[in-house]
């Protein structure tokens, strides 16, 4: 059993990669943008242009969102299943809570830090702004604020952390994560 955390700044490619990896592995995929909006009782594609740290993006609401994801992850782990978490996990505190959840439930925790160039980030944000089905409310101004406050994961060991440039093709990225994990499947052996 494992918790795989795909994290990084907005538009870093983490959601595309995390969702594809979870689908390939047949495990539960939890995304902070979706969970946040579900908790707020709004459609996942409804735009919420709240400022950074305000509304459904306040510190309190963010903590509620991350806790809901941990609760769901713990439920999967108790059933002997692995889970994929997708969010910024920009603070050491948030990452420590995931590690604690893994320890309590006897699961290995692996973090995949997704990143790309600022040029690619801007391009992805522009595409997202025109996509009516986009779930994330990320914008350039939020990216800049997030970049300032993101706490580098120097608390994680090399065995716990994979740094991944997401400007490669999706299949190459999926294969890189699979190789790093050292196995083909996260499904429990019967």
N, C-alpha and C positions, 0 to 999 in steps of 0.2 A: 504494500500500500504506500502510496506517495501523494504528497501535495505538490503540484507543480505551479509555481507562481511566475507568470509572465508579467513583467513590470517595466516601468520606465516613464519617460515624459509623454505627454499627449502626442499623437500622430507618429509614434515611434514604430508602429507596425505590430505592437503587442497583441492587439485584439484579433487582427487577421490571422496571425500565427497561432495564438492560443486557441481560437475557435477551430481552426483547421486541425490542430494537433489533437484536441479533445475528440473531434469527430473521427479522426483516423484511429484513435485508441478506444473509442466507444465509452468514454467516461464523461461524467458531469462537467459542464463548462459553466462557470459563474463569472459574470462581468459586472464590474462596479457601476457602469452607466445604466445597465438594464436593472440591476437590483435597486439602485437609488430611485429610479423612476417608478418601479413597481411599488416600492415602499411609499412613495408620494402619491400613488394612485393615479398616475398619468401614463399615457401611451409612451412606449419606449422611443418612438420617433418624434414625439412632441418636443419642439425646441424650447429650451429654458435658458435664455441668454443672461442668467444671473451673473453678477460679478464674482470674481474669484473670492471664495470665503463667505458668500452670501446665499440666502435661500436654501435650495436643496444641496448647495455646495458649501454650506457652513461647516465649521469644525464638528459641531454636534451631529449634524445629519451625515457627515462623512463617517464619523465613528459608528453611528447606527448602521450604516451601509456595510462597513467592513465587519461589524459584529454579525450581521445577518449572514454574510458570506461564510464566516468562520463556523457559525452554527450549522449551516447547510453542509459544509465540508466535514465537520465532525460527524454528522449523521451518515454521510457516505462512508467515512472511515470505519465507523462502528459496524457497518455492513460488509467490511472487508474490501471496499472499493476505493480506487484512487480518484482524485479530483483535480481539475485545472482551475486556478484562480487567475483573473485578469483585472489588473488595476494599476494605478501608479505606484502604490506602496512606496511612497516617497520619503517616509520617515523610518528611522531605525525602530521606533516604537511599534509601528504597524507590522514590520517584518518580524519583530520579536514575538508579537502575538501569534503570528502564523507558526513560528517555530515552537512556541509553547503548545499550540493546538496539536501539532504533529507529535510532540513528545508525549502529551497526555493520551494520545490515541495510538501510539506505537507506529507512527508513519514517518517515513523519510520525507524531508522537505527539500525541494530543489528550486532554486531561483534562476530565472532566465531574464537577464537585463537586456532589453531591446533598445537599440539606438540607431539613429541615422543622421545624416548631415542636416544642417539647418535649412539648406536649400530644398532637400527632399521633404522635410517637415512642413515647410511653407507650401510646397506643391500639394502635399496630401491634405493639408487644412483647407486649401482653396477648393479642391475636389469635393471634400466633405461638405463644405458650405453650400454647394450646389446639389447635393444628394438628398432628396426628400425622405429617403429611408435610413439616413444616418442616425445612429443612436447617440453618439457623443456630441456634446455641446462645446467641445474644445475650439478655441480660437487662438490667433497669434498672440494677442495680449495675455491670455491665460498661459500659453506656452512660456512666454518670457518670465512671468511671475513664478511659474513652476520651476523653471530652470534655476532661478535664484535660490529657491528654498529646498530643492531636492537634496537629500542627504545621501551621499555616496555610500554604497553598501560595504564599507571596509570592515564591518563587523562579521561578514560572512567569509567562510573559508573557501579555498579554491574548489573543494569537493562539493560545496553547496551552491556555487555561483558559476553560471555560464554567461559570458558577454557575447552578444550576438548583433552584428550589423545587419539590419533587416532590409538593406537595399539589394540583397541577392534575391534570386527566384524563390518562390514559396516552397517548392519541392526540395530545393537545396537546404533551406532553413529547417524544414521538417526533418530531413535526413540528419542534419547536424545535431538537432536536439535528441533524436533517437540514438545516434552514436554516442553522444555525451552521457546519456542515461545508461548505455551499455546493454540495452535489451530492446526487443522489438515491440513488446506489448506491456501495457500497465494492467491489463485485465488479470484478475486472480486466477491462479492455476486451480483446476478442479481435480 
